[in-house]
Amino acid sequence: MACALHLFGASHLDRYSSIQEEIECRVTETDAEAICIEAPEERIQIKYWLLTLLRLPLVITGFAMIGFGQLALFALFARSVFPGEVRAAQEVHTDQGIPLHKVDPHFQRYFSAGGLWFIIVNWVILIGIAIVFSPIQVAVICILANIGFWFLRGIGQVSERIAVIIAVPACIIVYIALFQITSILLVFVVFFTGIATLVIAAKLTGAERTDEMISKTKTSMVENEYKNVLYVTGQGRISTLRDRITNLSDIEIGSVWLKDRFENGELEQPTPDK
C-alpha cells in the first residue's frame, strides 16, 4: 500500500499563528506522523556566499536585494523572519514533538546553475551596467545590499523577536541609503537585472529541486516507516508537487489543503477513503 502525502499550502505572508492552528488540525485529521517543510537542513555560510558572489555577482546581489525585502515583508505580515508556513510548522514541531523533516536542497542549488556560460553572462551584464553608470556606485550597491541582508539574517539567528522589530525600518534605511549614495535609476537597474538572473537560475534548477525534495520526503517516509506525512509548502507550489506526485507509484496524495492569506483554509482534495 502506498504511503499518503497530505499537502498543505499557505501564503508565505500569512500570520504564522493562524497557519499553526490549521496545521495542528491537519496533523490530527490526517493522522500525520511527521511534517516535511521546504527549508534547507544546512544554513548557508558567509564564506560560501562570498565565493559565489565572485562567480555570480548579479544572482547573489539579486538574491540579497529581494531577500532583504522578503525578510521585511515576512516580519510585517507573518510576524517572523521565515515564511509563515515554515515558522508555523516549526512551532507545531516544538509544541507537539512531531518529527520535522527539512527537505529543501541547500541554497547552492540556485548558485550552481548554468555553468560557465551563466558566469560569463553575469559578469558581462554587470560590467555593462558599470560602464553605463559608475563602477564605484555599482560596487556600492552590491556591497551594501549583501551586508544589509546578512546583517538582518544574523540578527534573526540571535533573536527573531528583535529581527521582526527592526526588519522593516532596516530595509527602508538601506534602500534610502542606496538611493542617496548612488541613484534611484541605478538601484532599480541592478535590482531588476539581479532578480531576472535569479529567476533564470531558479528556472534552470526548478525541476531538479522539486524532484530532490520529493526524493528526500520519500526517504524519510521509508526510513521511518511513516504511513501519513503532512507536507507544508507555499501555496504556489501545490500544483507542481501534485503533478509530480501523481506519477509516482509508491506515494499517493492523501489530501490537499489550501489556506489563503487572512482566510480559513479549505480541503480542496479530500482523503481517498472519505
RALIN-V247290 format. One record per residue. N is the residue number from 0. D_FIRST is the distance of its C-alpha to the first C-alpha in whole Angstrom. Layout:
BEGIN
N | D_FIRST
N | D_FIRST
END
This chain:
BEGIN
0 | 0
1 | 4
2 | 7
3 | 9
4 | 13
5 | 15
6 | 19
7 | 22
8 | 25
9 | 29
10 | 32
11 | 33
12 | 37
13 | 35
14 | 37
15 | 34
16 | 35
17 | 34
18 | 31
19 | 30
20 | 30
21 | 27
22 | 25
23 | 26
24 | 25
25 | 22
26 | 21
27 | 21
28 | 20
29 | 16
30 | 16
31 | 16
32 | 16
33 | 18
34 | 20
35 | 21
36 | 24
37 | 26
38 | 28
39 | 29
40 | 29
41 | 33
42 | 36
43 | 38
44 | 41
45 | 45
46 | 46
47 | 43
48 | 44
49 | 47
50 | 47
51 | 44
52 | 47
53 | 49
54 | 47
55 | 46
56 | 48
57 | 47
58 | 44
59 | 44
60 | 47
61 | 45
62 | 42
63 | 45
64 | 46
65 | 43
66 | 42
67 | 45
68 | 45
69 | 41
70 | 42
71 | 45
72 | 42
73 | 40
74 | 42
75 | 44
76 | 41
77 | 38
78 | 40
79 | 39
80 | 39
81 | 36
82 | 34
83 | 33
84 | 29
85 | 29
86 | 32
87 | 30
88 | 27
89 | 29
90 | 31
91 | 28
92 | 27
93 | 30
94 | 31
95 | 28
96 | 27
97 | 23
98 | 22
99 | 23
100 | 22
101 | 25
102 | 23
103 | 26
104 | 28
105 | 32
106 | 34
107 | 36
108 | 33
109 | 36
110 | 39
111 | 38
112 | 37
113 | 40
114 | 41
115 | 45
116 | 46
117 | 44
118 | 46
119 | 50
120 | 49
121 | 48
122 | 52
123 | 54
124 | 53
125 | 54
126 | 57
127 | 58
128 | 57
129 | 59
130 | 62
131 | 62
132 | 62
133 | 63
134 | 61
135 | 62
136 | 61
137 | 57
138 | 57
139 | 58
140 | 55
141 | 52
142 | 54
143 | 54
144 | 50
145 | 49
146 | 51
147 | 50
148 | 46
149 | 46
150 | 49
151 | 46
152 | 43
153 | 45
154 | 46
155 | 43
156 | 42
157 | 45
158 | 45
159 | 42
160 | 45
161 | 48
162 | 46
163 | 45
164 | 48
165 | 50
166 | 47
167 | 49
168 | 53
169 | 52
170 | 50
171 | 53
172 | 56
173 | 54
174 | 54
175 | 58
176 | 59
177 | 57
178 | 59
179 | 62
180 | 62
181 | 61
182 | 61
183 | 59
184 | 58
185 | 58
186 | 55
187 | 53
188 | 54
189 | 52
190 | 49
191 | 48
192 | 48
193 | 46
194 | 44
195 | 44
196 | 43
197 | 40
198 | 39
199 | 39
200 | 38
201 | 35
202 | 34
203 | 34
204 | 32
205 | 30
206 | 27
207 | 27
208 | 27
209 | 24
210 | 22
211 | 23
212 | 22
213 | 18
214 | 18
215 | 19
216 | 17
217 | 14
218 | 16
219 | 17
220 | 13
221 | 12
222 | 16
223 | 16
224 | 12
225 | 12
226 | 9
227 | 12
228 | 14
229 | 18
230 | 19
231 | 23
232 | 25
233 | 28
234 | 28
235 | 29
236 | 26
237 | 23
238 | 24
239 | 24
240 | 20
241 | 19
242 | 20
243 | 19
244 | 15
245 | 15
246 | 16
247 | 13
248 | 10
249 | 8
250 | 9
251 | 9
252 | 13
253 | 12
254 | 16
255 | 19
256 | 22
257 | 26
258 | 29
259 | 32
260 | 35
261 | 37
262 | 35
263 | 32
264 | 29
265 | 27
266 | 23
267 | 23
268 | 20
269 | 18
270 | 15
271 | 13
272 | 14
273 | 17
END
